[in-house]
Amino acid sequence: MSKTAGIIIIGNEVLSGKTQDTNSHFLCVELRRLGVEVQKISTIQDEIDLIGEEVAYFSKRFDFVFTTGGVGPTHDDVTIEGIARGFSVPVVRHPEIENRMRQRLGRDVNEARLRMANVPEGAALLATEALFAPVINIHNVYIFPGIPRILQERFDAIKERFRGEPYFLKNVFVRYGEGVIASTLNDLLVKFPHLLLGSYPVLDLPDYKVKVTLESKDSDYLEGALKTLLASLPQDAVHRID
C-alpha cells in the first residue's frame, strides 16, 4: 500500500488571489516521484482554531501531512500557534533557533523576529543547516515556510525520509476523443482493477485529442495493461507513447 499525504496551504493571501499557490503543485510532483499518494489539498485562512482543527484531522487521516505558510514574524503568522492548539500542547521557544538568531542578528534581534523560534512543544527540527526557517516536525506533520524557493530547498533536504515504492507510468497520446475511447477504457479497468487510469482531453492540438495515463507500482501489471489497451484501440489511434 502506498503511503498517503495531505497538504494544507495556509494563508489569506492565497484565498484572496494576492498570491498564487505553487507549493502544493511542487509537493504533489515530488511526492509522486517518491511513491507517496497525495489524497487531499486544503487551503485555509490564517485562523488559529481553523489551523488546529484541520491539522489534527489530517494527521489522523494521512501518513504524512505538509503545511506551508504562516511561520514568519508578522501578525498573521499563526501556524505554529494553530498546530500547537490542534495537538493540545503549548508553544515554546526553541533554544537552538533562538541562539542562532541572536548570533546572526546581534542588536537587530527583536521579539517579532524571535517569534520565528517558536515551535509546538515536542517538535523536532529538520533541515537545520538554515535554522532561521527549518522544517518543524511534530508527530506526522511537517511545517514548511510558505516562500516557494525556501520550501523547495528544505523539502529536497529531507525528502528521502518519505520515499516508498515508486509508481511506474505510461502516457498514451490518442488521436480520437474520449467519447470514442470511453468504453475501451472502462473495459480496461474491468480487466485491470488495480490500475490507476487517467484520461485528459487536449484542445487545439492537431496530433492527438486525449492523453491517457496508466500507473501502477507493479511494472509487469502496468505492461500488461498497456498491451491490452493498445490491442483494443483502433490501429491508427495512437500518436505516441511515453
N, C-alpha and C positions, 0 to 999 in steps of 0.2 A: 504494500500500500504506500502511496506517495505521502510524504509529509505535507501538511496543509498550512496555509498562511492567510492572514488577513492584514490589510493595510489601512491605517487611519491617517488621513490628511487633516491637520488641524490648522485652522486659520480663517478668520472672517474675510481676509483679502482674497482668498480663493473663491469663496462663495459669492463675493460681490463682483467678481470679474476683474479686480485690480491686478491680480497675479494669476498667471496660468500655471496650473499644476503639471509639472513634468516628472515629479518624483515617483508617482505611482506607476507611470509607464516604465521608467527605468527599473524599478524594483520588480515589476512583472516580468520584464525581459530577462533580467539577471536570475531571478528565482527559477524561472522556467528552465534556463540553461543548467541550473543546479539540480533539477529534478523535483522542485517544490511546486505544488499546485496552489496558486493563489485563488481563493474562493470568494473573497469579498473585499471591496474597497469602499470605505466610508469617508465622506468629507464633512467635518463638523465645525461648529463655531468655537471661539476661544471662551468657553464657559467651563468652570472647574467641575461642577456636578456632571455636566454632559460628558466631559472627557473621562471622568472616573467611571461612569456607567458604561460607556462604550468600550473602554479598555478592559474593564473587568469581564464584560460579556465576550469580547473577542478572545480574551485569554483562556476562557473556559472552552471555547468552540474550536480554536485552531491550535496547531502545534507551535507556530511562530506568529508573533504579532509585531508589526513595524509601525511606529508612529513617526511622523515628520512635522516639524514646525512647533513654534511656541516655546522655545528654550532660550530665548535671548534675555536682555536686561530690561525690557520695557514693560509697561503696564499690562499689555495684552499677552505677555508670555507666561501662560499659566499651566502649561502642560505638566510640569513637574508636580505642582500642587494637585492637579486633577488626577494624575495617576496615583499619587500617594493616597488621595482620598478613596479612589477606587479599590485599593488594596488595604485600606484601613491602617495605614502606617503614617508616622509623622514625616515631615520634610526636615532633613538635616543638612548641615553644611559639610561637604566632603573635604577633609583636611588636605588631601593631596592636590585637589584642584585649587583650593584657596591658596596654598603655599606657592604653587606655580604662578598663579595670577599675581600675587604680591611680588614675587621675584621679577616678573616681566614688566609689570606696570609701575612698580615703585610708588611714587607720590600720586600717580594718576589713578590709583585704585580707589574705588568708591563703592558705596553699598549697592548701587544699581548693578555695577559690573559683578560684584560678588554674588549676586543672585544666580549667576551662571555656575556657581559652585554648589548650588543646592541640588540634592538628589532625594528620592524616596528612601527612607531608612531600609537598609539591607541591600541596596543596589550595588552592583559591581560596575567597574569601568572597563571598557573595551576600546581598542584603537587609541591607546593612551599616549602615543607619540605627540599628539597635539591636545593637551589637556584643556585648552580653552573650550573645545567642543568635542569631547569624547563621545562615544556611544555609551549610553547608560542602559544597563541591563537589569531588569528585575523580573524574577520568575521567567516566563517565556516571552517577555515584552522587550523590544529593542527600541530605544528612544533616540531618534536622529534629529540633527538640526534640519531646518527647512531649506537652507540655501543649497541648490542642486549640486554645485561643484563640491561642496564640503560633504554632503550626503554621499555622493558617489565615491569620493576618496575614502570615507570611513567604511562604507559597505565593502569596497574592494579589500580593505584590510582585514575584514572578519568573515568574508563570505564562505570560506571553506567549512566553517562550522555548520553550515546549512546544507551541505552537499549530500545528495542521495543518488539513487539510481537514475540515470539520465533518461529523458524522453528521446525517442527516435522519431524523425519527422520526414514525411514526403509531401511535396507540393505538386499537384497535378493541375495544369492550366488547360481548361476545356473550352472548345470553340462554341459549344451550344449553351443556351441559357438554362437556368435552374428548372424551369418548367419541363424541359426535355429530359433532364437527367435525374429529377427528383426520385422517381420510382427506383432507378438504379441504385441511388444512394440508400434509400430505405431498405432495399433488398440486401445491400452490403452489410448493414448493421444487424440484420437478422442472422446472417452467416457469421459475423464477427462482432458479437455484442459488446465486447470489451474495447473495441476500437474507439478512439477519440476522433470523431469525424466532423470536419467543418466545411461549410460551403459559403463562399463570399462572392457576390456578384461584382463585376467590374464594369464600369461605364466608360464609354468613349475611347475604348481601345480596339483596334481592328483585329488583333491577333487572337484574342480569347475573351470570353464573356464571364467565366466563373473560375475562381481559384478554389480548388478542393484540397483540404489538408487532411492528412492521415497521420495519427500519432499513436505510439504505444511505447511502453518500456520494454517490450519483448520484440527484438528486431526481426525474429523469424515470423512472429504473428503479423507484424507490420508488412513484411514482404508478401506473405500470403494474401493479405487483404488487398495490397496494391495489385497483385497479379489478377485477382478476382475482379477488381474494379476495371482494370484495363480490358479484360476479356469481355466485360459486359457493356462497354461503351461502343458506339459506332466506330468504325475503323478510322475515320478521319477526324475524330472528336478531339484528340489530344494535341495541343500545340507544343507543350514541352513538359518535362518532369524535372523537378529539382530535388 
